[in-house]
Amino acid sequence: MGTMKNNSSSSKLPWKRTWITGAGRGIGAALAHGLCWAGVDVYASARSEDQLQRLKSDLSDAPGRIHPCPLDICDIEQVERLASDWDNTNLWPDLVVLNAGTHDPFPAADFTAFRTMQLIETNVGGTLNCLEPVLRHFMQQNHGHIAVMASVAGYRGLPTAAAYGASKAALINLCEALHLDLKGTNVKLQMICPGFVRTPLTDKNEFKMPALMEPEDAAERILEGLSSNRFEITFPKRFVYWLKLLRLLPYNWYFGLVAKATGTGKG
Ligand SMILES: NC(=O)c1ccc[n+]([C@@H]2O[C@H](COP(=O)([O-])OP(=O)(O)OC[C@H]3O[C@@H](n4cnc5c(N)ncnc54)[C@H](OP(=O)(O)O)[C@@H]3O)[C@@H](O)[C@H]2O)c1
């Protein structure tokens, strides 16, 4: 994992402490690097404790500290325990990035309700489990910053992504609704929709991923977006621009173009 030691865009960040779920590897780990090198402490969560310990030792020279907080986001009791630790110590994070998620690509021929629900339980259910205590606390103190990791895959249906796309579309709608509900409060909620980023998650994809980015670049865009007042943090720009155009097309055009571009399905 490269570091963001010399990244000037992250040198004056407004947070003291952050909580990142899915910080053990991939985008979450890159984000933890960026924040720690900018002097922000990070509560780092994932199920694999060894990956969190590695992150901590990789960042032992950074001005910010990594506090490994291993947990499964699908277990609401573990999440509530962490939140009550913060209640007791009065050391709540001021930025929470609900990034943990998984991907399980499969075609319609392999569809099962169980497989689909498992993915949705992590990406949606797990995010909701984390959101509940955070939103409750931030609403009570009328202050706090939340970012939810969705994906451009939630914009419209894509081949082999029925489960993943549905989970991310649900998160996009959830974020839109909460953003409206939080208007007039000091609780800021943003949604992150990256294109393809090279991580163990996308290593599962068997097709050539357009505009593939490195996690360090993605983390830099995310930090820049979190420092802005944009609701949606999305990148890389040109790729997302085309996806947003595709979003506006009628179904017969959309299905035809996607089938042609991916060589799958019927036009
Ligand atoms: N890579 C991309 O191109 C891309 C694009 C758009 C959006 N995203 C989204 O970005 C997020 C991070 O993706 P990534 O590519 O960095 O994936 P990744 O490399 O597979 O990392 C996923 C992280 O989430 C954690 N995680 C998964 N299930 C968990 C659970 N039940 N409880 C706690 N932690 C859990 C993993 O740790 P453990 O397995 O140890 O728990 C790991 O630390 C995901 O939400 C993904 O959907 C990724």
The ligand as an ORCA input file, in Angstrom:
! r2SCAN-3c Opt
* xyz 0 1
  N     -13.325     -1.188     -5.629
  C     -14.221     -0.568     -6.367
  O     -14.075     -0.447     -7.609
  C     -15.442      0.042     -5.744
  C     -16.232      0.882     -6.534
  C     -17.365      1.464     -5.982
  C     -17.682      1.211     -4.653
  N     -16.893      0.375     -3.906
  C     -17.280      0.142     -2.532
  O     -16.227      0.557     -1.678
  C     -16.243     -0.210     -0.480
  C     -14.859     -0.789     -0.238
  O     -14.560     -1.619     -1.333
  P     -13.098     -2.168     -1.638
  O     -13.030     -2.254     -3.106
  O     -12.084     -1.423     -0.884
  O     -13.276     -3.661     -1.081
  P     -12.282     -4.654     -0.320
  O     -10.878     -4.387     -0.720
  O     -12.842     -6.006     -0.485
  O     -12.441     -4.177      1.211
  C     -13.664     -4.340      1.867
  C     -13.484     -4.046      3.341
  O     -14.763     -4.210      3.975
  C     -14.623     -5.103      5.084
  N     -15.849     -5.851      5.317
  C     -16.538     -6.640      4.452
  N     -17.577     -7.218      5.071
  C     -17.569     -6.776      6.358
  C     -18.367     -7.025      7.503
  N     -19.421     -7.853      7.456
  N     -18.058     -6.403      8.650
  C     -16.992     -5.569      8.729
  N     -16.195     -5.292      7.693
  C     -16.473     -5.897      6.524
  C     -13.448     -6.007      4.678
  O     -12.815     -6.611      5.793
  P     -13.162     -8.085      6.357
  O     -13.460     -8.975      5.189
  O     -11.934     -8.449      7.124
  O     -14.337     -7.896      7.256
  C     -12.523     -4.996      4.014
  O     -11.750     -4.331      5.010
  C     -17.346     -1.252     -0.667
  O     -18.533     -0.802     -0.051
  C     -17.508     -1.305     -2.168
  O     -18.796     -1.740     -2.552
  C     -15.784     -0.203     -4.415
*
